[in-house]
Amino acid sequence: MKVYEYIEFLVNGEINHLAFSDVGDMSPSSAATPTAVQLKNRTKILSFINLANIELYKKFNIAQKDMELDFALNGEEFSLPDDFLHAISCVFKDGDEIPINNDKTNFVDGVDTYVSVLLKDPSKITIKGTDEKLRRDMILTYAAAPKLAKTITINLQIPQLYTEALLNYAAYKAHVTISGDMKAENNTYYLRYNESCKQINMLGLTNPDNLDANTKLEDRGFL
């Protein structure tokens, strides 16, 4: 769906009584020129939609990417990519799992052999421990953020099964700008958003990119 279609859903429903719901006629065939206020309102609602899109990518791991950590020695640091949301899993290239953010130690002859990937800095990864098998090449799978929509005429990169959740979260963000009171109407939309997410989970509507680590390794020729 295009961004303006999501905006139309919102202004005709969830946020139709808010002051910035006046966005003018956004249909491609319209010859009407939007006013400065209408353009400003469109931009404001677009920001809510972008926030909702990011939230859903983070919650459901809609896009997953692999980051190769080559020659990952104890204490080695790697910069996180700009689209990093959170880590999903980490494995050696033979498929053995590596714990994430585990400070456990196992000293053998003065060397900590318990390997873990630490993400305690918002911009980098730190390797802890030295593998007993001297394996140093790892693959970190992470949830990736979507590209921000810059205009209302482009397609939003999200499967349509998340539409209801996206609209409820965007409406929640819109109402928060009016009132920060969680007893107010914005709380209603946040609760609706949570219910939409529960329905997605209950129905098992998972993204086809959610492959297990070993399958992804085989697809990439590592096994």
TAJO-V825773 format. One record per residue. RES is the residue in three letters. OMEGA is omega in whole degrees, -180 to 180 (* if undefined). Layout:
<<RES OMEGA> <RES OMEGA>>
//
This chain:
<<MET 177> <LYS -175> <VAL -177> <TYR 177> <GLU 175> <TYR 179> <ILE 179> <GLU 176> <PHE -176> <LEU -175> <VAL 177> <ASN -179> <GLY -168> <GLU -176> <ILE -174> <ASN -179> <HIS 179> <LEU -173> <ALA -176> <PHE 177> <SER 178> <ASP -178> <VAL -179> <GLY 180> <ASP -177> <MET -179> <SER -178> <PRO -177> <SER -177> <SER 177> <ALA -178> <ALA 177> <THR -178> <PRO 177> <THR 178> <ALA 179> <VAL -180> <GLN 177> <LEU 178> <LYS 179> <ASN 178> <ARG 180> <THR 179> <LYS -179> <ILE 176> <LEU 179> <SER 178> <PHE 180> <ILE 177> <ASN 179> <LEU 179> <ALA 180> <ASN 178> <ILE -179> <GLU -179> <LEU 175> <TYR -180> <LYS -175> <LYS -174> <PHE 180> <ASN -175> <ILE 176> <ALA 179> <GLN 178> <LYS 177> <ASP 176> <MET -180> <GLU 178> <LEU -176> <ASP -179> <PHE -176> <ALA -179> <LEU 176> <ASN -180> <GLY 180> <GLU 179> <GLU 177> <PHE 178> <SER 178> <LEU 177> <PRO -176> <ASP -177> <ASP -179> <PHE 175> <LEU 175> <HIS -180> <ALA 177> <ILE 180> <SER 176> <CYS -179> <VAL 164> <PHE -176> <LYS 173> <ASP 175> <GLY 179> <ASP -176> <GLU 176> <ILE 179> <PRO 177> <ILE 178> <ASN 177> <ASN -177> <ASP -180> <LYS 179> <THR 176> <ASN -174> <PHE 175> <VAL -177> <ASP 176> <GLY -179> <VAL 177> <ASP -177> <THR 178> <TYR -175> <VAL 176> <SER 175> <VAL -176> <LEU 177> <LEU -177> <LYS 175> <ASP -176> <PRO -175> <SER -175> <LYS 175> <ILE 176> <THR 179> <ILE 178> <LYS 175> <GLY 179> <THR -177> <ASP 180> <GLU 179> <LYS -180> <LEU 174> <ARG -176> <ARG -177> <ASP -174> <MET 173> <ILE 177> <LEU 176> <THR -177> <TYR 174> <ALA -176> <ALA 179> <ALA 176> <PRO 173> <LYS 180> <LEU 175> <ALA -178> <LYS -180> <THR -177> <ILE -175> <THR -179> <ILE 177> <ASN 175> <LEU -175> <GLN 177> <ILE 178> <PRO -175> <GLN 179> <LEU 180> <TYR -173> <THR -177> <GLU 179> <ALA 180> <LEU -179> <LEU 180> <ASN 179> <TYR 178> <ALA 178> <ALA 176> <TYR 180> <LYS 179> <ALA -179> <HIS 177> <VAL 180> <THR 179> <ILE -179> <SER 177> <GLY -179> <ASP -179> <MET 174> <LYS -178> <ALA -173> <GLU -180> <ASN 177> <ASN 178> <THR -178> <TYR 176> <TYR 177> <LEU 177> <ARG 177> <TYR 179> <ASN 178> <GLU 177> <SER 179> <CYS 178> <LYS 180> <GLN 178> <ILE 180> <ASN -179> <MET -179> <LEU 179> <GLY -178> <LEU -178> <THR -179> <ASN -178> <PRO 178> <ASP -178> <ASN 179> <LEU 178> <ASP -170> <ALA -176> <ASN 177> <THR -180> <LYS 178> <LEU 178> <GLU 179> <ASP -177> <ARG 174> <GLY -179> <PHE -179> <LEU *>>
//
